[in-house]
């Protein structure tokens, strides 16, 4: 896979400081066969001024309305002609200057690899490998879209990120699509990525939307992807687990509980609008085994 082309997809919304830092950091990469597709999700902030003009490495697109990260990423994939697609958040950057070269190497030497998750470090948390005891080239059943790479053909053989999810759970759902296609996801300890994410800095409105999405999308995954034998017990179990989590861990207990009540019927409505594509029991058990 020498000189394979890479498209790095970065959705963003009203975060000019993050985009400015991202552009600065990505230009440190030693591998030259890449483009950055920056998708502005109809934000009010002027981020275009931070993106180099007349530079073949950067493409800026502003959407006409805000549709969320899943839509923005799928939109960018439709523009992509690369061999490898990398998804990154606008507040993330590589820890090594040769990360892109190493990603090309991984895909060249692992033909069954559909996707590769990077070792993510956050300001107040250890590396992902340390938190979950993940080993080099370990098979995994999920990924985090702040830093991961896909073989382009494998991504395009799925339905992409589920757009009605808006945010939360779209990575899990896509992981299950790959497993249904009998393709594998791997973890790399060698490619470090710093994600400048501090949850406590988010607003109450952000938390409210996130909580609703997290519950609804969890339930939609059960309804659409779990084998029929497991749907009812896991659906009930997840609803109860969200209430218990709210009781012991959430700062806004009543607000969180209201979002659970709202999310349950909404998940059933959305389920009726979509075709069910469940994993086999064998695939489902594999997915549960390799999740971290």
C-alpha positions in Angstrom: 0.0 0.0 0.0 2.9 2.4 -0.7 1.8 5.9 -1.4 -1.8 5.1 -0.7 -4.0 8.2 -0.4 -5.6 9.2 2.9 -8.6 11.4 3.5 -8.9 12.8 7.1 -12.5 13.7 7.9 -13.1 16.3 10.6 -16.6 17.5 11.4 -16.7 20.7 13.4 -19.3 23.1 14.9 -18.4 26.5 16.4 -14.9 25.7 17.6 -12.5 28.0 15.8 -9.7 27.5 18.4 -9.9 23.8 18.0 -9.7 24.0 14.2 -6.8 26.4 14.3 -4.9 23.9 16.6 -5.9 20.9 14.4 -4.6 22.5 11.2 -1.3 23.4 12.9 -0.8 19.9 14.3 -1.8 17.9 11.2 0.7 19.8 9.0 3.5 18.2 11.2 2.9 14.8 9.5 5.7 13.5 7.4 3.5 11.5 5.1 2.4 13.8 2.2 -0.4 11.8 0.4 -3.3 13.1 2.5 -6.2 15.5 2.4 -8.1 17.0 5.3 -11.9 17.3 4.7 -13.2 19.8 7.2 -17.0 19.8 7.4 -18.5 22.8 9.1 -21.8 21.7 10.5 -23.5 25.0 9.8 -21.8 26.8 12.7 -22.0 30.6 13.3 -18.2 31.0 13.9 -15.9 31.8 11.0 -13.5 28.9 11.0 -12.6 29.2 7.3 -10.0 31.9 8.0 -8.0 29.3 9.9 -7.8 26.9 7.0 -4.9 27.4 4.5 -6.0 28.8 1.2 -4.8 27.2 -2.1 -3.4 24.2 -0.2 -4.0 20.8 -1.7 -4.1 19.2 1.7 -7.2 21.0 2.9 -10.8 21.0 1.7 -13.4 23.2 3.5 -17.2 22.5 3.2 -19.9 24.3 5.1 -23.2 22.5 5.4 -26.5 24.5 4.9 -28.0 23.2 8.1 -26.8 21.5 11.3 -27.3 17.8 11.1 -24.8 16.3 13.5 -21.5 14.5 13.4 -22.9 11.3 11.8 -24.3 13.2 8.8 -21.2 15.3 8.4 -18.9 12.3 8.4 -21.1 10.4 5.8 -21.2 13.6 3.7 -17.4 13.8 3.7 -17.1 10.0 2.8 -19.2 10.7 -0.3 -16.6 13.2 -1.3 -13.7 10.9 -0.6 -11.6 9.1 -3.3 -8.9 7.9 -0.9 -7.8 4.4 -0.1 -7.8 5.0 3.6 -10.3 7.1 5.5 -9.4 8.6 8.9 -12.0 10.1 11.3 -10.8 12.6 13.8 -12.5 15.2 16.1 -11.5 18.8 15.7 -10.0 18.8 19.2 -7.7 15.8 18.6 -4.2 15.4 17.2 -1.6 12.8 16.6 1.2 12.3 19.2 3.7 11.2 16.5 4.7 13.0 13.3 4.9 9.7 11.4 1.4 8.5 12.4 0.0 8.6 8.8 2.9 6.5 7.5 2.3 3.9 10.3 -1.4 3.8 9.5 -0.6 2.9 5.8 1.8 0.2 7.1 -0.9 -1.3 9.3 -3.4 -1.7 6.5 -0.7 -3.0 4.1 0.3 -5.8 6.5 -3.2 -6.8 7.8 -5.5 -7.6 4.9 -8.4 -8.6 7.2 -8.3 -5.3 8.9 -11.4 -3.1 8.1 -10.7 -0.5 10.8 -8.0 0.6 13.2 -8.6 2.4 16.5 -5.8 4.6 17.9 -4.6 4.8 21.5 -6.5 7.9 22.8 -5.2 10.0 25.7 -7.5 12.7 27.3 -6.4 15.5 29.7 -7.9 13.9 32.8 -7.6 10.2 31.8 -4.9 7.7 30.9 -4.4 6.2 27.5 -7.2 3.9 26.3 -4.8 1.0 26.3 -4.1 1.5 30.0 -7.7 2.0 31.0 -8.9 -1.2 29.2 -5.7 -3.2 29.1 -5.7 -3.3 25.4 -2.8 -4.9 23.6 -1.2 -4.2 20.2 -3.3 -5.4 17.3 -6.0 -6.8 19.6 -9.3 -7.5 18.0 -12.0 -5.1 19.2 -15.7 -4.8 18.8 -16.1 -1.0 19.0 -14.2 2.2 18.3 -14.3 5.9 19.1 -14.6 8.2 16.1 -12.3 10.9 17.6 -9.4 8.9 16.2 -9.7 5.8 13.9 -8.9 4.7 10.4 -10.9 2.6 7.9 -10.1 0.8 4.7 -12.2 2.9 2.4 -13.8 -0.1 0.6 -14.9 -1.6 3.9 -16.5 1.6 5.1 -18.3 2.0 1.9 -19.7 -1.5 2.1 -21.6 -0.5 5.2 -24.5 2.0 5.5 -22.2 4.4 7.1 -22.8 6.2 10.4 -26.5 6.2 11.3 -27.5 9.8 10.8 -30.6 10.0 13.0 -28.3 9.1 16.0 -26.9 12.6 15.6 -24.2 11.9 18.3 -23.5 8.9 20.6 -23.7 5.2 19.7 -23.1 5.6 15.9 -19.6 4.1 16.4 -21.1 1.0 18.1 -23.7 0.6 15.4 -21.1 0.9 12.6 -18.9 -1.6 14.4 -21.7 -4.1 14.3 -22.2 -3.5 10.6 -18.5 -4.4 10.0 -18.8 -7.6 12.1 -22.0 -8.5 10.2 -19.9 -8.2 7.0 -17.3 -10.6 8.6 -14.6 -7.8 8.8 -12.4 -7.1 11.7 -11.5 -4.0 13.8 -8.1 -3.8 15.5 -6.4 -1.6 18.1 -3.1 0.1 17.8 -1.0 1.0 20.8 1.7 2.5 18.5 -0.4 5.3 17.2 -1.1 7.8 20.0 -3.8 10.5 19.7 -4.4 13.3 22.2 -8.1 14.1 22.5 -8.6 17.5 24.3 -11.9 16.5 25.7 -13.1 17.6 29.2 -16.7 16.5 29.8 -17.3 18.9 32.7 -16.9 21.9 30.4 -20.1 21.0 28.5 -23.3 23.0 29.0 -26.5 21.7 30.7 -28.3 21.8 27.3 -25.5 19.7 25.8 -25.8 17.2 28.6 -29.6 17.1 28.1 -29.3 16.2 24.4 -26.5 13.8 25.0 -28.4 11.9 27.7 -31.5 11.6 25.4 -29.4 10.4 22.5 -27.4 7.9 24.6 -30.5 6.2 25.9 -32.5 6.2 22.6 -29.5 5.1 20.6 -28.6 2.3 23.0 -32.2 1.0 22.6 -32.2 1.3 18.9 -29.1 -0.8 18.6 -30.8 -3.5 20.6 -33.9 -3.3 18.5 -32.0 -3.3 15.1 -28.8 -5.3 15.7 -29.3 -7.8 18.5 -30.5 -11.4 17.6 -34.3 -11.8 18.2 -33.6 -14.0 21.2 -32.0 -11.2 23.1 -34.0 -8.1 22.2 -36.7 -8.1 25.0 -34.3 -8.9 27.9 -31.6 -6.5 26.8 -34.1 -3.7 26.0 -35.6 -3.9 29.5 -32.2 -4.3 31.1 -30.8 -1.2 29.4 -33.7 1.0 30.4 -33.3 -0.1 34.0 -29.5 0.3 33.9 -29.9 3.9 32.7 -32.2 4.7 35.7 -29.7 3.1 38.1 -26.8 4.9 36.6 -28.7 8.2 36.9 -29.4 7.5 40.6 -25.8 6.9 41.5 -23.7 8.9 39.0 -25.5 11.7 37.2 -25.3 15.2 38.5 -28.8 16.1 37.2 -30.9 13.0 38.3 -34.4 14.3 37.5 -33.3 15.8 34.2 -31.6 12.6 33.2 -34.6 10.5 34.2 -36.9 12.6 32.1 -34.7 12.0 29.1 -34.9 8.2 29.7 -38.7 8.4 29.7 -38.7 10.4 26.5 -36.1 8.2 24.8 -37.9 4.9 25.2 -41.0 5.6 23.0 -38.8 7.6 20.5 -36.6 4.5 20.0 -39.7 2.4 19.1 -40.9 5.0 16.6 -37.5 5.2 14.9 -37.2 1.4 14.9 -40.5 1.1 12.9 -39.0 3.3 10.2 -35.9 1.2 9.7 -35.1 -2.3 8.3 -33.9 -4.7 11.0 -30.4 -6.1 10.2 -29.5 -8.3 13.2 -26.2 -10.1 13.9 -26.3 -13.8 14.0 -25.9 -15.3 17.5 -22.3 -16.2 16.7 -21.5 -12.7 15.5 -23.3 -11.2 18.5 -21.3 -13.3 20.9 -18.1 -12.4 19.1 -18.9 -8.7 19.4 -19.6 -9.0 23.1 -16.4 -10.9 23.6 -14.1 -8.3 21.9 -15.8 -5.1 23.2 -13.7 -3.1 25.5 
